[in-house]
Amino acid sequence: MNRVAIVTGASRGIGRAMAIGLAEDGFEVALLARGRAELEALASTLVIGSGVEHSVHAVDVADAAAVADAMALILDRHGRVDVLVNNAGAYVAGGLDLSVPDFELMLKVNLVAPFLFMKAALPIMKAQGSGYVFNVASRAGKVGFAGDSGYVAAKFGLVGLNESIYRQFAEAGISVTSLNPGWTNTSMARESGTPLAEDEMIQPSDILETVRWLLRLSPAARVREVMLECRLSIS
């Protein structure tokens, strides 16, 4: 049976790189994002190995019912879940000047959505006796940057959720790792005003290679979190 990976926020940036790379590595990939057309275009480019079938699921990850429906479809179609990449994210600049809807949006997309996907996927992985969850958090989940308190709060929450789930499911044969990159060369970074040039930022391929390394570790090894920082913005 083929290994199956679920990637949220798969249509661009880190998620797109993850989907392409995992397909290259022989996974069947379930692609999730809001826009079906973008996902179908991506799916048409993915490597297809022997007996491999990728799938597309247009879903609002902030909608609990939609997430539950999507996960049911994925399990029905693919039969298992070996890797879950919680990558979908939302960013709105601001501190206490944020509107309540914007603050709640970031909590829903960056924190509640990973909870929903783990709630659905982890029982499947536990029954299998194996699985790996990658929660794409942020350096903002470890450093409380001034002026970005809404995003920081959501990402700090995700890092904490990750650590709790990491400890809870380790003995069940499941690995759970928080990936905490700094500025990454994506449209979100450019839209949020990164001061760095494209080649000065972490590349989505760096995060993919980190995931590949983690997946190659022995079954005895566990890694709770990985911090990836840009050379020019460490201080």
C-alpha positions as CSV (number, residue, x, y, z in Angstrom):
1,M,0.0,0.0,0.0
2,N,1.3,3.5,-0.9
3,R,2.1,6.0,1.8
4,V,-0.3,8.9,1.9
5,A,0.5,12.6,2.8
6,I,-2.0,15.3,3.5
7,V,-0.8,18.9,2.8
8,T,-2.9,21.9,3.7
9,G,-2.3,25.2,2.1
10,A,-0.9,23.2,-0.8
11,S,-1.5,25.6,-3.7
12,R,1.4,27.9,-3.1
13,G,4.6,28.6,-1.1
14,I,5.7,26.0,1.5
15,G,2.7,23.8,0.9
16,R,3.3,23.6,-2.9
17,A,7.0,22.7,-2.3
18,M,5.9,20.0,0.2
19,A,3.3,18.5,-2.2
20,I,5.7,18.4,-5.1
21,G,8.5,16.9,-3.0
22,L,6.4,14.3,-1.3
23,A,5.0,13.2,-4.6
24,E,8.5,12.9,-5.9
25,D,9.3,10.7,-2.9
26,G,6.4,8.3,-3.8
27,F,3.6,9.5,-1.6
28,E,0.0,9.8,-2.7
29,V,-0.7,13.4,-1.9
30,A,-4.1,14.8,-0.8
31,L,-3.9,18.5,-1.7
32,L,-6.0,21.0,0.3
33,A,-6.6,24.7,-0.1
34,R,-9.5,27.0,-0.8
35,G,-9.1,27.3,-4.6
36,R,-9.9,24.1,-6.6
37,A,-8.5,25.4,-9.9
38,E,-5.0,26.1,-8.4
39,L,-5.0,22.6,-6.7
40,E,-6.0,20.9,-9.9
41,A,-3.3,22.7,-11.9
42,L,-0.8,21.6,-9.3
43,A,-2.1,18.0,-9.2
44,S,-1.6,17.7,-12.9
45,T,2.1,18.4,-12.5
46,L,2.8,16.0,-9.7
47,V,4.9,12.8,-10.2
48,I,2.7,9.8,-10.3
49,G,4.4,6.5,-9.4
50,S,3.1,3.0,-9.8
51,G,-0.4,2.8,-8.4
52,V,-0.2,6.3,-7.0
53,E,-3.3,8.5,-7.1
54,H,-3.3,12.1,-5.8
55,S,-6.5,13.9,-4.8
56,V,-7.8,17.5,-4.6
57,H,-9.9,18.9,-1.9
58,A,-11.1,22.5,-2.0
59,V,-11.8,23.4,1.7
60,D,-11.8,26.3,4.1
61,V,-9.6,25.0,6.9
62,A,-11.3,27.4,9.3
63,D,-14.6,25.6,8.8
64,A,-14.8,22.6,11.2
65,A,-17.5,20.8,9.3
66,A,-15.7,21.3,6.0
67,V,-12.5,19.8,7.5
68,A,-14.4,16.8,8.9
69,D,-16.0,16.2,5.5
70,A,-12.6,16.5,3.7
71,M,-10.9,14.1,6.1
72,A,-13.7,11.6,5.6
73,L,-13.3,11.8,1.8
74,I,-9.5,11.4,2.1
75,L,-9.7,8.4,4.3
76,D,-12.3,6.8,2.0
77,R,-10.2,7.4,-1.0
78,H,-6.7,6.7,0.3
79,G,-7.3,4.4,3.2
80,R,-4.6,5.7,5.5
81,V,-2.6,8.8,6.6
82,D,1.1,8.5,6.9
83,V,2.1,12.2,6.9
84,L,0.1,15.3,7.8
85,V,1.5,18.7,6.9
86,N,-0.4,21.5,8.7
87,N,0.8,24.3,6.6
88,A,-2.2,26.6,5.8
89,G,-1.7,30.0,7.4
90,A,-3.1,33.5,7.6
91,Y,-1.4,36.7,8.4
92,V,-2.8,40.2,9.2
93,A,-0.3,42.7,10.6
94,G,-1.2,44.4,13.9
95,G,-1.3,44.3,17.6
96,L,-4.1,45.6,19.8
97,D,-5.2,47.7,16.8
98,L,-6.3,44.5,15.0
99,S,-10.0,44.1,14.5
100,V,-11.6,41.2,16.4
101,P,-12.6,39.4,13.2
102,D,-8.9,39.5,11.9
103,F,-7.6,38.3,15.3
104,E,-10.2,35.4,15.2
105,L,-9.3,34.6,11.6
106,M,-5.6,34.1,12.5
107,L,-6.6,31.9,15.5
108,K,-8.9,29.8,13.3
109,V,-6.5,29.3,10.4
110,N,-3.2,29.1,12.3
111,L,-4.3,27.2,15.4
112,V,-7.8,25.8,15.3
113,A,-7.3,24.2,11.8
114,P,-4.2,22.2,12.8
115,F,-6.1,21.0,15.9
116,L,-9.0,19.9,13.7
117,F,-6.7,18.0,11.2
118,M,-4.8,16.4,14.0
119,K,-8.0,15.4,15.8
120,A,-9.1,13.6,12.6
121,A,-5.7,12.2,11.5
122,L,-4.1,11.0,14.8
123,P,-6.6,8.3,15.6
124,I,-5.9,6.8,12.1
125,M,-2.1,7.0,12.7
126,K,-2.5,5.5,16.1
127,A,-4.4,2.5,14.7
128,Q,-1.7,2.1,12.1
129,G,1.0,2.3,14.7
130,S,2.9,5.0,12.8
131,G,2.6,8.5,11.3
132,Y,4.3,11.9,11.2
133,V,2.7,15.3,11.8
134,F,4.4,18.5,10.7
135,N,3.0,21.7,12.1
136,V,4.3,24.6,10.1
137,A,4.5,27.3,12.8
138,S,6.9,30.2,12.6
139,R,9.8,32.0,14.3
140,A,6.9,34.2,15.5
141,G,5.8,31.2,17.5
142,K,9.0,31.5,19.6
143,V,9.7,35.2,19.5
144,G,7.0,37.8,20.5
145,F,7.6,40.4,17.9
146,A,6.2,43.9,18.6
147,G,3.3,44.9,16.4
148,D,2.3,41.4,15.3
149,S,0.6,40.2,18.5
150,G,-2.3,38.5,16.7
151,Y,-0.1,36.3,14.5
152,V,2.3,35.7,17.4
153,A,-0.5,34.6,19.7
154,A,-1.7,32.1,17.1
155,K,1.7,30.7,16.3
156,F,2.8,30.5,20.0
157,G,-0.4,28.5,20.5
158,L,0.5,26.2,17.6
159,V,3.9,25.6,19.1
160,G,2.4,24.8,22.4
161,L,-0.3,22.5,20.9
162,N,2.5,20.7,19.0
163,E,4.5,20.1,22.1
164,S,1.5,18.6,24.0
165,I,0.6,16.3,21.1
166,Y,4.2,15.4,20.6
167,R,4.4,14.1,24.2
168,Q,1.0,12.5,24.2
169,F,1.5,10.3,21.0
170,A,5.3,9.5,21.1
171,E,4.8,6.1,22.6
172,A,2.1,5.3,20.0
173,G,4.7,5.4,17.3
174,I,3.8,8.8,16.0
175,S,6.2,11.7,15.5
176,V,5.0,15.3,15.8
177,T,7.3,18.2,14.9
178,S,6.8,22.0,14.8
179,L,8.7,23.7,12.0
180,N,9.5,27.3,13.0
181,P,11.0,29.2,10.0
182,G,11.8,32.8,9.9
183,W,11.3,34.9,6.7
184,T,10.6,32.4,4.0
185,N,10.5,33.2,0.3
186,T,6.8,33.1,-0.2
187,S,4.1,35.5,-1.3
188,M,3.0,35.8,2.3
189,A,6.4,37.1,3.3
190,R,6.5,39.6,0.5
191,E,2.9,40.8,1.3
192,S,3.8,41.2,5.0
193,G,6.8,43.5,4.2
194,T,9.9,41.4,4.6
195,P,13.1,43.5,4.5
196,L,15.0,40.7,2.9
197,A,15.7,40.0,-0.8
198,E,14.4,36.6,-2.1
199,D,17.8,35.0,-2.0
200,E,18.3,36.2,1.6
201,M,15.3,34.3,2.9
202,I,14.7,30.7,3.8
203,Q,13.5,28.9,0.7
204,P,10.5,26.6,0.6
205,S,12.9,23.9,-0.6
206,D,14.8,24.2,2.7
207,I,11.7,23.3,4.6
208,L,11.0,20.4,2.3
209,E,14.6,19.1,2.8
210,T,14.1,19.4,6.6
211,V,11.0,17.3,6.3
212,R,12.8,14.7,4.2
213,W,15.6,14.5,6.8
214,L,13.1,14.0,9.6
215,L,11.3,11.3,7.7
216,R,14.6,9.4,7.3
217,L,15.4,9.3,11.1
218,S,15.2,6.0,12.8
219,P,12.0,5.0,14.6
220,A,13.6,5.6,18.0
221,A,14.3,9.2,17.3
222,R,11.9,12.1,18.0
223,V,12.3,15.8,17.2
224,R,9.9,18.2,18.9
225,E,10.7,21.3,16.9
226,V,13.1,22.8,14.4
227,M,14.0,26.4,14.2
228,L,15.1,27.7,10.8
229,E,16.4,31.3,10.9
230,C,17.6,33.7,8.2
231,R,21.3,34.5,8.5
232,L,20.5,38.3,8.3
233,S,17.7,38.4,10.9
234,I,18.9,36.2,13.8
235,S,19.4,39.0,16.3
